[in-house]
Amino acid sequence: MAPNDAAVEAVLAYHRRTKHHLHRYAASPGYLDWATQPDPFRTFDGADRVELPLQADRLAVAYDGLYRPGAVPPLPLDRTSVAMLFELALGLSAWKQYAGNRWALRCNPSSGNLHPTEGYAILPAMPGLAAGVYHYLSRDHALEQRCGLDGPAAQHLAAALPPASCLVGLSSIHWREAWKYGERAFRYCQHDVGHAIAAVRYAAATLGWSATLIADVSDPTLGAMLGLTQSESVAAIAVADREHPDALLLVGPFAPPAYGKEPARVDLATMRAVLQAGKWAGRANPLSPAHVPWPAIDAAAEATWRADGAGAPWCRSDVAPSDRAALGSASSDGPAPLSAVQLIKQRRSCLALDGTTAMAAARFYAILDRLLPRPGAPPWDVWPWPAHLHCGIFVHRVHGVPPGLYFLERNPAAHARLQATLGADFSWARPDGCPEALPLFALAAGDFREVAQTVSCHQQIAEGGAFSLGMLADFADSIRAAGAWWYRRLFWESGLLGQVLYLEAEAASLRGTGIGCYFDDAFHDVCGVRDERFQSLYHFTVGRPVEDPRLLTRPAYFHLDPARRDAR
Ligand SMILES: Cc1cc2nc3c(=O)[nH]c(=O)nc-3n(C[C@H](O)[C@H](O)[C@H](O)COP(=O)(O)O)c2cc1C
């Protein structure tokens, strides 16, 4: 067996063993050990700090404007715009308080609010910020300078970047999720990376900026660029508290590449060499006093490690430009345009749904439409690969759309294989009244509320809303074709879908919630999926929330020095 095949089999084995089953959950601690709860905030002791201004509220950008290329005039790349980018992508959105406990929420959601994702900026010199590598500390809305560059090195870094751009890096600390969820945590970390990628893309769009995921960066290169293996920084902390490299995005006020064209290239080799020779500072904080080992997670991380030179079978130029016209806004029928910044900051998960509110068909279709990859439309223009995920949708309460199981096909190239794989009894009918351009099919009519709740680990939120769904990935064949590293990208794509649904739910005056806890094969049975060609990677629900009046809410940065807050 070739090494790559071994890695593929290892990650497929991880996927199988981390399925929740109706009769058995995936391995987890089974209780919360509060004494070892990981610190949700990474800090770098000894690194110089740059406090960022809190200025995103000044951006008067309509949410719908984000989807119209050229509608938002680009801001220049400087300290204020970088601050706004991080505030809206990974910054705090509120604090919640209950019975003496207080916890922060962020613009990006996270399974269990555990936030394994860390954010970095690699910046050329710009007004208000020196060239270097910075870690973003969301708690303080501050950048910690991990690597500084002197004059010539700063010039080399700038030369390795396309004009008017910088880099945003993302990494994960698997232990933060494993502490609560055990073996399944590696999946949740990948979901969260996907959400964070989309959150960065949307934040960039509010600045009028482009953003694109760098498709070919390897994990060793990214780890070195972000300083994750920088020995003085991490030698003193447990291996479990260290970060795993994930994604790198090119972000800035540069003109987006023409559709189907590669974005301007980042000279990663030069960048890595320049940064490795830079002056690094800061020691990572320990997160927990003790850790529980989860060898299955380590094995999945090793198998999906993307080594230098790993090829990619798909690239942006393979993505067929969509000729479908966008359906238009789900949100433009209100009295005033919705503010993008407000929507991003008010995004929340629901704890319960009311079990009665129905939504209009037009809005339902418009939300699904936003899940389709389209040139120039965030967050899909960040994604350099063709769509590999589709949605099996339980319609519960949508006026004019009969309850039942529906299917949104996000990549027409998969149609024949989907029809051959999913249940033979499905009708694949086009729903009455469904816009021509929306590739939605009715599979089976009926009341799926109980089924939806059951397959989503019995959670009420899966049946109490207008609709819920499971994301079916084109799975084993695509992983075999690309290599085991592709497993993580499939989950990232599901996180992007989730982030769109979160924002669209808010725009429709409803609320969404990602559902990572579901019974994989129970959902597959409903869809008639009998093998690994397609697998469900993430679920989601949308409906009218029922608030918990016991929870107090405090503003995102109320804990900062008032002078800093008021300097807005
Ligand atoms: C990948 C992922 C999986 C999640 N799974 C569930 C779930 O199964 N059930 C649930 O009630 N909430 C779930 N959530 C919602 C999180 O609990 C929520 O994002 C977190 O508490 C932070 O709150 P916020 O989204 O309001 O910022 C999930 C969120 C994500 C991103």
PDBQT file of the ligand as one rigid body, heavy atoms in Angstrom, charges set to zero:
ROOT
HETATM    1  C1  LIG A 601     -19.480  23.136  14.348  1.00  0.00    +0.000 C 
HETATM    2  C2  LIG A 601     -20.555  23.522  15.298  1.00  0.00    +0.000 A 
HETATM    3  C3  LIG A 601     -21.360  22.551  15.856  1.00  0.00    +0.000 A 
HETATM    4  C4  LIG A 601     -22.375  22.908  16.742  1.00  0.00    +0.000 A 
HETATM    5  N1  LIG A 601     -23.198  21.932  17.242  1.00  0.00    +0.000 NA
HETATM    6  C5  LIG A 601     -24.236  22.281  18.037  1.00  0.00    +0.000 A 
HETATM    7  C6  LIG A 601     -25.173  21.295  18.451  1.00  0.00    +0.000 A 
HETATM    8  O1  LIG A 601     -25.073  20.119  18.094  1.00  0.00    +0.000 OA
HETATM    9  N2  LIG A 601     -26.193  21.727  19.246  1.00  0.00    +0.000 N 
HETATM   10  C7  LIG A 601     -26.341  23.025  19.646  1.00  0.00    +0.000 A 
HETATM   11  O2  LIG A 601     -27.288  23.354  20.365  1.00  0.00    +0.000 OA
HETATM   12  N3  LIG A 601     -25.460  23.980  19.242  1.00  0.00    +0.000 NA
HETATM   13  C8  LIG A 601     -24.431  23.633  18.437  1.00  0.00    +0.000 A 
HETATM   14  N4  LIG A 601     -23.556  24.603  17.984  1.00  0.00    +0.000 N 
HETATM   15  C9  LIG A 601     -23.700  25.999  18.415  1.00  0.00    +0.000 C 
HETATM   16  C10 LIG A 601     -22.617  26.397  19.426  1.00  0.00    +0.000 C 
HETATM   17  O3  LIG A 601     -22.924  25.868  20.674  1.00  0.00    +0.000 OA
HETATM   18  C11 LIG A 601     -22.478  27.924  19.458  1.00  0.00    +0.000 C 
HETATM   19  O4  LIG A 601     -21.918  28.348  18.254  1.00  0.00    +0.000 OA
HETATM   20  C12 LIG A 601     -21.609  28.390  20.605  1.00  0.00    +0.000 C 
HETATM   21  O5  LIG A 601     -22.213  28.137  21.850  1.00  0.00    +0.000 OA
HETATM   22  C13 LIG A 601     -21.321  29.870  20.505  1.00  0.00    +0.000 C 
HETATM   23  O6  LIG A 601     -22.517  30.609  20.514  1.00  0.00    +0.000 OA
HETATM   24  P1  LIG A 601     -22.887  31.598  19.326  1.00  0.00    +0.000 P 
HETATM   25  O7  LIG A 601     -23.020  30.779  18.078  1.00  0.00    +0.000 OA
HETATM   26  O8  LIG A 601     -24.189  32.214  19.756  1.00  0.00    +0.000 OA
HETATM   27  O9  LIG A 601     -21.775  32.586  19.204  1.00  0.00    +0.000 OA
HETATM   28  C14 LIG A 601     -22.562  24.261  17.097  1.00  0.00    +0.000 A 
HETATM   29  C15 LIG A 601     -21.751  25.243  16.514  1.00  0.00    +0.000 A 
HETATM   30  C16 LIG A 601     -20.764  24.883  15.627  1.00  0.00    +0.000 A 
HETATM   31  C17 LIG A 601     -19.928  25.955  14.993  1.00  0.00    +0.000 C 
ENDROOT
TORSDOF 0
